[in-house]
Amino acid sequence: MEERRKIRRVEYPTKTVLVDCINQTRYYVKTFDASPVGIGIIGDASLPDLVGKDVIIIAETMIMYAEVVRQEKQPSGEYKIGVNAKRFSDEVLEYLFDRIVGD
């Protein structure tokens, strides 16, 4: 039997912030599309290598916890960043809510 469902990406152009989960460094990037399991992201040429790192992605109305799985340099000098969504752990959710609520 052939699977009829497909995970499709939809256009989602917006300014986005990537937060490195280890050191909380923020990187300002652009999102160009989204799906239930990933987001297409473009970062400028100054972006460090994030492959293998866990990040939190904040894109307007979405927050995603993900692992950076690829970072490809484009002819423009920018990077196309591929991520795989991860389930939020209790620790990550606590961190997020602590940051949202503040001190």
Phi, psi and omega in degrees: 000134182274135178289126181267336181281141176225147175270112182253148175266146175239151177300137179209066182284117181200158172286143188219154175239130171258133177242121176291122184293334182283309186246005178060023175289138180257137176235128181266121186226186177234138173264139177243336174206168183211155173215175179297341183240007180187169180222137175274125187231142173241129177239156182285173187296341181276357182295129178287171178290118181250002183302131180089353182267147172275135181227157169250130183251126178244112182230095181049265185262006182237144170233129182229141172258128186207167172249134176284120183253342175202154180215102186253126178287133180262161179304333180286350184097344177285169177247136170265126187247127177254134180231155171243128180295146176235156175287142176292129173274165177301321181296318180292318178297319177300316179301312181299313181292326174298319180289323181291315182288323180084182182271000000 
